[in-house]
Amino acid sequence: MRIFVDADGCPVVEETVRLARRYRVDCVLLCDTAHQLERAGAETVTVSQGADSVDFALVNRVTAGDLVVTQDYGLA
């Protein structure tokens, strides 16, 4: 199991990373070049800026059993 975070504008990035560390679950933050994030305890994947580029990158990485954190209704 991995936790993927649509980190562009997500209000719970810090809480998600903290909980992932506590429970020893891999956490992946996805963002575009306009919102580059680095957090200790999480892998950051930065993709090109563009309409839904983070959404497509996330969908291409997620597998059964993974958890996705987003506030993007379309992605959810």
RAHU-V105572 format. One record per residue. RES is the residue in one letter. SS is DSSP state (2 for helix, 1 for strand, 0 for the rest). Layout:
res->(RES/RES)
ss->(SS/SS)
//
This chain:
res->(M/R/I/F/V/D/A/D/G/C/P/V/V/E/E/T/V/R/L/A/R/R/Y/R/V/D/C/V/L/L/C/D/T/A/H/Q/L/E/R/A/G/A/E/T/V/T/V/S/Q/G/A/D/S/V/D/F/A/L/V/N/R/V/T/A/G/D/L/V/V/T/Q/D/Y/G/L/A)
ss->(0/1/1/1/1/1/0/0/0/0/0/0/2/2/2/2/2/2/2/2/2/2/0/0/0/1/1/1/1/1/1/1/0/0/0/0/0/0/0/0/0/0/1/1/1/1/1/0/0/0/0/0/2/2/2/2/2/2/2/2/2/0/0/0/0/0/1/1/1/0/0/0/0/0/0/0)
//
